[in-house]
């Protein structure tokens, strides 16, 4: 597999850090999903939000809640 198609997966420590930051900085108390991007990025979602909902808000020009 060449570098252009190779996926990067986060370590357990990176996921734990992302969850801790989501709780501390963003105030997310109930985690609904942890989404991994193809570039190794981590996104933590609330139970009441989804990527599709956020995309629709972004298209409408409203951004995140």
PyMOL commands that place a pseudoatom at each C-alpha (Angstrom):
pseudoatom trace, name=CA, resn=UNK, resi=1, chain=A, elem=C, hetatm=0, pos=[0.000, 0.000, 0.000]
pseudoatom trace, name=CA, resn=UNK, resi=2, chain=A, elem=C, hetatm=0, pos=[1.521, 3.345, -0.970]
pseudoatom trace, name=CA, resn=UNK, resi=3, chain=A, elem=C, hetatm=0, pos=[1.552, 6.454, 1.202]
pseudoatom trace, name=CA, resn=UNK, resi=4, chain=A, elem=C, hetatm=0, pos=[-1.241, 8.135, -0.757]
pseudoatom trace, name=CA, resn=UNK, resi=5, chain=A, elem=C, hetatm=0, pos=[-3.767, 5.448, 0.181]
pseudoatom trace, name=CA, resn=UNK, resi=6, chain=A, elem=C, hetatm=0, pos=[-2.399, 4.419, 3.572]
pseudoatom trace, name=CA, resn=UNK, resi=7, chain=A, elem=C, hetatm=0, pos=[-4.779, 5.246, 6.422]
pseudoatom trace, name=CA, resn=UNK, resi=8, chain=A, elem=C, hetatm=0, pos=[-3.549, 6.540, 9.729]
pseudoatom trace, name=CA, resn=UNK, resi=9, chain=A, elem=C, hetatm=0, pos=[-5.175, 5.250, 12.905]
pseudoatom trace, name=CA, resn=UNK, resi=10, chain=A, elem=C, hetatm=0, pos=[-4.897, 7.065, 16.241]
pseudoatom trace, name=CA, resn=UNK, resi=11, chain=A, elem=C, hetatm=0, pos=[-3.429, 5.409, 19.306]
pseudoatom trace, name=CA, resn=UNK, resi=12, chain=A, elem=C, hetatm=0, pos=[-5.449, 4.665, 22.426]
pseudoatom trace, name=CA, resn=UNK, resi=13, chain=A, elem=C, hetatm=0, pos=[-3.729, 7.574, 24.188]
pseudoatom trace, name=CA, resn=UNK, resi=14, chain=A, elem=C, hetatm=0, pos=[-4.769, 10.004, 21.429]
pseudoatom trace, name=CA, resn=UNK, resi=15, chain=A, elem=C, hetatm=0, pos=[-8.389, 8.853, 21.658]
pseudoatom trace, name=CA, resn=UNK, resi=16, chain=A, elem=C, hetatm=0, pos=[-8.389, 9.170, 25.459]
pseudoatom trace, name=CA, resn=UNK, resi=17, chain=A, elem=C, hetatm=0, pos=[-6.883, 12.663, 25.151]
pseudoatom trace, name=CA, resn=UNK, resi=18, chain=A, elem=C, hetatm=0, pos=[-9.535, 13.705, 22.599]
pseudoatom trace, name=CA, resn=UNK, resi=19, chain=A, elem=C, hetatm=0, pos=[-12.317, 12.463, 24.892]
pseudoatom trace, name=CA, resn=UNK, resi=20, chain=A, elem=C, hetatm=0, pos=[-10.808, 14.274, 27.892]
pseudoatom trace, name=CA, resn=UNK, resi=21, chain=A, elem=C, hetatm=0, pos=[-10.498, 17.523, 25.913]
pseudoatom trace, name=CA, resn=UNK, resi=22, chain=A, elem=C, hetatm=0, pos=[-14.064, 17.198, 24.628]
pseudoatom trace, name=CA, resn=UNK, resi=23, chain=A, elem=C, hetatm=0, pos=[-15.305, 16.887, 28.178]
pseudoatom trace, name=CA, resn=UNK, resi=24, chain=A, elem=C, hetatm=0, pos=[-13.130, 19.671, 29.579]
pseudoatom trace, name=CA, resn=UNK, resi=25, chain=A, elem=C, hetatm=0, pos=[-13.040, 22.256, 26.799]
pseudoatom trace, name=CA, resn=UNK, resi=26, chain=A, elem=C, hetatm=0, pos=[-16.259, 21.666, 24.848]
pseudoatom trace, name=CA, resn=UNK, resi=27, chain=A, elem=C, hetatm=0, pos=[-18.367, 20.592, 27.812]
pseudoatom trace, name=CA, resn=UNK, resi=28, chain=A, elem=C, hetatm=0, pos=[-19.478, 17.338, 26.202]
pseudoatom trace, name=CA, resn=UNK, resi=29, chain=A, elem=C, hetatm=0, pos=[-20.708, 15.186, 29.066]
pseudoatom trace, name=CA, resn=UNK, resi=30, chain=A, elem=C, hetatm=0, pos=[-22.377, 12.377, 27.099]
pseudoatom trace, name=CA, resn=UNK, resi=31, chain=A, elem=C, hetatm=0, pos=[-20.443, 11.102, 24.112]
pseudoatom trace, name=CA, resn=UNK, resi=32, chain=A, elem=C, hetatm=0, pos=[-22.536, 9.804, 21.257]
pseudoatom trace, name=CA, resn=UNK, resi=33, chain=A, elem=C, hetatm=0, pos=[-19.803, 8.816, 18.811]
pseudoatom trace, name=CA, resn=UNK, resi=34, chain=A, elem=C, hetatm=0, pos=[-16.097, 8.987, 18.150]
pseudoatom trace, name=CA, resn=UNK, resi=35, chain=A, elem=C, hetatm=0, pos=[-15.383, 9.513, 14.452]
pseudoatom trace, name=CA, resn=UNK, resi=36, chain=A, elem=C, hetatm=0, pos=[-11.948, 8.865, 12.942]
pseudoatom trace, name=CA, resn=UNK, resi=37, chain=A, elem=C, hetatm=0, pos=[-10.918, 10.797, 9.860]
pseudoatom trace, name=CA, resn=UNK, resi=38, chain=A, elem=C, hetatm=0, pos=[-8.790, 9.322, 7.060]
pseudoatom trace, name=CA, resn=UNK, resi=39, chain=A, elem=C, hetatm=0, pos=[-5.895, 11.577, 8.067]
pseudoatom trace, name=CA, resn=UNK, resi=40, chain=A, elem=C, hetatm=0, pos=[-5.844, 10.346, 11.671]
pseudoatom trace, name=CA, resn=UNK, resi=41, chain=A, elem=C, hetatm=0, pos=[-8.040, 13.118, 13.037]
pseudoatom trace, name=CA, resn=UNK, resi=42, chain=A, elem=C, hetatm=0, pos=[-10.468, 12.394, 15.861]
pseudoatom trace, name=CA, resn=UNK, resi=43, chain=A, elem=C, hetatm=0, pos=[-13.914, 13.956, 16.290]
pseudoatom trace, name=CA, resn=UNK, resi=44, chain=A, elem=C, hetatm=0, pos=[-16.014, 13.470, 19.402]
pseudoatom trace, name=CA, resn=UNK, resi=45, chain=A, elem=C, hetatm=0, pos=[-19.768, 14.035, 19.036]
pseudoatom trace, name=CA, resn=UNK, resi=46, chain=A, elem=C, hetatm=0, pos=[-22.490, 14.711, 21.565]
pseudoatom trace, name=CA, resn=UNK, resi=47, chain=A, elem=C, hetatm=0, pos=[-25.360, 12.257, 21.713]
pseudoatom trace, name=CA, resn=UNK, resi=48, chain=A, elem=C, hetatm=0, pos=[-27.689, 14.836, 20.169]
pseudoatom trace, name=CA, resn=UNK, resi=49, chain=A, elem=C, hetatm=0, pos=[-25.478, 15.908, 17.239]
pseudoatom trace, name=CA, resn=UNK, resi=50, chain=A, elem=C, hetatm=0, pos=[-24.380, 14.129, 14.091]
pseudoatom trace, name=CA, resn=UNK, resi=51, chain=A, elem=C, hetatm=0, pos=[-21.996, 14.879, 11.272]
pseudoatom trace, name=CA, resn=UNK, resi=52, chain=A, elem=C, hetatm=0, pos=[-24.883, 15.023, 8.794]
pseudoatom trace, name=CA, resn=UNK, resi=53, chain=A, elem=C, hetatm=0, pos=[-26.700, 17.630, 10.909]
pseudoatom trace, name=CA, resn=UNK, resi=54, chain=A, elem=C, hetatm=0, pos=[-23.561, 19.729, 11.222]
pseudoatom trace, name=CA, resn=UNK, resi=55, chain=A, elem=C, hetatm=0, pos=[-22.957, 19.521, 7.469]
pseudoatom trace, name=CA, resn=UNK, resi=56, chain=A, elem=C, hetatm=0, pos=[-26.471, 20.784, 6.782]
pseudoatom trace, name=CA, resn=UNK, resi=57, chain=A, elem=C, hetatm=0, pos=[-25.928, 23.685, 9.218]
pseudoatom trace, name=CA, resn=UNK, resi=58, chain=A, elem=C, hetatm=0, pos=[-22.614, 24.495, 7.557]
pseudoatom trace, name=CA, resn=UNK, resi=59, chain=A, elem=C, hetatm=0, pos=[-24.237, 24.526, 4.095]
pseudoatom trace, name=CA, resn=UNK, resi=60, chain=A, elem=C, hetatm=0, pos=[-26.873, 26.911, 5.438]
pseudoatom trace, name=CA, resn=UNK, resi=61, chain=A, elem=C, hetatm=0, pos=[-24.098, 29.173, 6.776]
pseudoatom trace, name=CA, resn=UNK, resi=62, chain=A, elem=C, hetatm=0, pos=[-24.847, 28.665, 10.465]
pseudoatom trace, name=CA, resn=UNK, resi=63, chain=A, elem=C, hetatm=0, pos=[-21.770, 26.666, 11.593]
pseudoatom trace, name=CA, resn=UNK, resi=64, chain=A, elem=C, hetatm=0, pos=[-21.670, 24.629, 14.789]
pseudoatom trace, name=CA, resn=UNK, resi=65, chain=A, elem=C, hetatm=0, pos=[-24.088, 25.144, 17.662]
for i in range(1, 65): cmd.bond("trace and resi %d" % i, "trace and resi %d" % (i + 1))
show_as sticks, trace
zoom trace
